[in-house]
Amino acid sequence: MVTTMTLRVEPSTDRTLYITLPPEVPQGPLEVVVVITPFQPGPPVSNIAGRWKDYFPPDFDIDSALQEIRHEWEKEWTKTET
């Protein structure tokens, strides 16, 4: 099992960092990879949700479009060589 977690933390003055793992992480030896990067707040999720809709007509149905693309791909995949 591989679990990826993104946490915002503020280490103590002695640069000690404590992480509480979620309950689904098994006990026993683990390999933990730490990537340190400065925190740069981005826009709240609520501000970016639905932005794509401005680029498509109001009656655009993404599910139908994706089904059509998949159907075309499946036709290509199942073509027999002559």
C-alpha positions in Angstrom: 0.0 0.0 0.0 1.3 3.5 -0.9 -0.3 6.4 0.7 0.4 10.0 -0.3 -0.4 12.8 2.2 0.1 16.5 1.7 0.2 18.4 5.0 0.8 22.0 5.9 3.1 22.0 8.9 5.1 24.4 11.0 8.1 22.8 12.6 9.1 23.8 16.1 12.1 26.1 16.7 14.3 23.0 17.1 13.1 21.9 13.6 11.3 18.8 15.0 8.4 17.6 13.0 5.7 15.2 14.3 3.3 13.5 12.0 0.3 11.5 13.1 -0.4 8.8 10.5 -4.0 7.9 9.5 -5.4 4.7 11.0 -5.2 2.8 7.7 -1.4 2.9 7.7 -0.2 -0.5 9.0 2.0 -0.7 12.0 5.6 -1.9 11.4 8.5 -0.7 9.3 7.7 2.0 6.8 9.6 4.0 4.2 8.7 7.7 4.4 9.7 10.2 1.8 9.8 13.9 2.8 9.7 16.7 0.3 10.3 20.1 1.7 8.9 23.1 -0.2 7.8 26.5 1.0 4.1 26.8 1.4 2.5 28.9 -1.3 -1.2 29.3 -0.8 -3.3 28.8 -4.0 -6.8 29.8 -4.8 -9.4 28.1 -2.7 -11.0 25.1 -4.4 -14.4 26.8 -4.5 -12.9 29.6 -6.7 -11.6 27.2 -9.3 -14.5 24.8 -9.4 -16.6 25.1 -12.6 -14.2 27.4 -14.4 -14.1 25.0 -17.3 -17.7 25.7 -18.1 -16.9 29.2 -19.5 -15.0 27.5 -22.3 -17.9 25.3 -23.6 -21.4 26.0 -24.8 -24.0 26.0 -22.0 -25.6 22.7 -23.4 -22.2 20.9 -23.5 -22.5 17.4 -22.0 -19.0 16.3 -20.9 -20.1 12.7 -20.3 -21.6 12.3 -23.8 -18.5 13.8 -25.3 -16.2 11.4 -23.4 -18.4 8.4 -24.4 -18.2 9.5 -28.0 -14.4 9.8 -27.8 -14.1 6.4 -26.1 -16.3 4.8 -28.8 -14.1 6.2 -31.6 -11.0 4.9 -29.8 -12.6 1.5 -29.3 -13.4 1.3 -33.0 -9.7 2.0 -33.8 -8.5 -0.6 -31.3 -10.7 -3.3 -32.6 -10.0 -2.8 -36.3 -8.5 -5.9 -37.8 -5.6 -5.6 -40.1 -6.3 -6.6 -43.7 
